[in-house]
Amino acid sequence: MTSVLFQSPVSRATLLRSRVASRRGFTLTELLVTIALIAMLASIGLVFNWSKIRNRVERAGCENNLKTLYGGFGMYLADYSEWPQMPDNPSSIDAGGGEEGYWEFWITVMKQKDYGISETTWMCPTDKRERAANVDKKDRDAFEGSYIPTEFDTGPDTPRAWRQPWFLERSDFHGDGALMMMPDGSIQVAPWSKF
């Protein structure tokens, strides 16, 4: 059985042109579609990771606030040989007592002594963001700090000798436990907040 090859009457020049045309690459439309697909995939990846990135940045800000508080209270301790003492009766504080009076006391004491601790230092960035999203305007104006200082006695060595945290986050803002600032300057996760 013989096979016959049929040749089309296409010229050699036409074949060369078609080969050259096939080597040119993408058309403009194909290129734009490819770029659009890559951009969509990249944006999907960023959307899913954005909350993790934001949480890490906010936790770093929180740790920075704790270190600032540690430095300011350490300078106070060095200058006065005692931990700042809160009045026995919190309602006697000028701010009117209660929780606002509690925070007002700590902010005022550290501002008056100029140890570099401002009102914003007392707020964890995650707590601040969550409060702004979930709290009514009138409640948002009432200040509450994110870090609770330990109330030590007047002994000059007590804050360092007791090995208990100087500051504790009042909630698990970062999803892996409340942060504690220890007397040696280390930041640890509260063991009871991991449950």
N, C-alpha and C positions, 0 to 999 in steps of 0.2 A: 504494500500500500504506500503510495507516495503522497506526501503532503505538499501542498502548494502554498507558498508564502505570497500573500498578496501585499504588494507595496502600494501605498497611496501616492498620488501624484503631488505630494508636498515637497517643496524644494528644500534643499539643504539650508538655505538662509533662514527659512521659517523655523526649522528645527533649532537652529542656533539661537534665534531670538527668543523662543519659548524657554530654552534652558537658562538664558541670561535673566529673563523675567522671573523665573522661579527662584533664582538666587538673590533677588533684591531684598527679601525679608518680609516683615510685617507691613501691612497697609496701615494707614493712619487710623482707621476705625479699629483694627485689631489691636493696635498699640494703645489706644485710649481705653478699650475694654479691659485689657490686661492691667493697666495702671489703676483703673477703677476697682477691679477685683482685689488687687494687692492692698489698696487703701481701705477697702471694706474689711478685709481680714485683719489688717493692723488695728483698725478702730475697734473691732470686736475684742481683740486681745487686750487693748488698753481699757476698755469698759470693764471687763471682768477683773482686771488687776487694779483698777483705780481705787477701790475701797481698801485693798491691802496696802497700796502705796500711801494713801491718805492716813491710814492707821499708824503706819510706821513713822511718818513725819510727825503726827500728833504725839505719839509716844516719845519721840526724841525731844519734842518741845516740853513735854511733861517732865521728863528726866532733867532737862535743863532748868526748869522752874524749881525742882527739888534741890538741885545743886546750888542754885542762887539762894534759896532759903537756908540751906546748910551753911553757906558762906556767911550770910548775914547774921544768923543766930550764933555761929561760931565766933564772929567778931564781937557780938554783944556779950557772949560768955567770957571772952578774953578781957573785955573792958570792965565789966561789972562783977565778975567772978560769981555770977548766978544766972539762972534761967529767968527770963521775964516772968514776973508773977502776976497772974490774973487776980482781980479782986474776988474776995470770997462771995460777994453778992453780985452776980452778973447784971442784975437789974439796975445797979448803981452806975453802970457805964452810960456815958452821955448819949449814946445812940438809942437808948430806950430799952436796953436789955434784950433778952431772947437771943435767937440765933444771929440776927443782924448785929446786936451788941457784942456778941462773941467775936465775930469777924472784925468788927470795927476796932475792938481792943488790940488785936494782933497787928492789924494794918497800921494803926496810929502809933503804937509803940515803935515799930520798925521804921516808919517814915520819920518820926521825930528824931531818931538817932542817926538817920541818913546812912543806912547800911545797904543801900542799893536794892531794897525790896519794895516794889510798887504794888498797887492793887492788882494789876494784871498778873503778877508773879504768883498770886494765890489761886489762879484759875488754870486748870488743865485744859489744853486746847480742845480735847474731845468733849469734856464737860461743857465748855463754852458753846461749842457748835450744837450739841444736843439740847442745851437749854434754849438757845436761840430758836430752834426748830419746834420745840414742844411746850414752851411756857408762854403764858399770856404776857402781854406787854407790862402790866403793872407788877407782876411777879418777877419779871426779868430785871426790873429796876432795883429790886431788893437784892443786895449782894450776899452771896454765899461763896465761901472759898471751897476749893477742891481738896485741900490738904489740912489735916487735923494735927496741930502740934501737940506733943505730949506735954502735960503739965508736971514738971519736976518740982522738987522742993528747993529751998534756997542754998543747999550745999554746993560748993564750987565744983566738986568732982562728980556730983550725982549724974548729970546728963551723959557723961562718958563712961562712968563705972557701971551703970545698970544694964548696959547692952540691950536696951530696948529702943525702938525706933524713935527718932526725933519727930518725924512727920509720917503720916499715913494717909494715903488717898481714901476719901470717904466712900468710894465705890470702885467696882471693877470697870473702869472706863475703857480699857484696852482689850478686854476679852480673855486675858490670861492671868488675872489676879490683880488685886490692889497692890500698888507699889509702896514700898517703905524706904525711907532714908534712914540709914543706920548711923550710929555715932562715929564710925570710922570713915564715913563718906561714901560707903557703897550703897547701891540701890538694889533692893531685893524684892521679890514677890512675896506677899504675905502668905504664909503656909496654910492658913485657915480659909483663904479665898479660892483655893484650887478645887474645892469640892463641888 
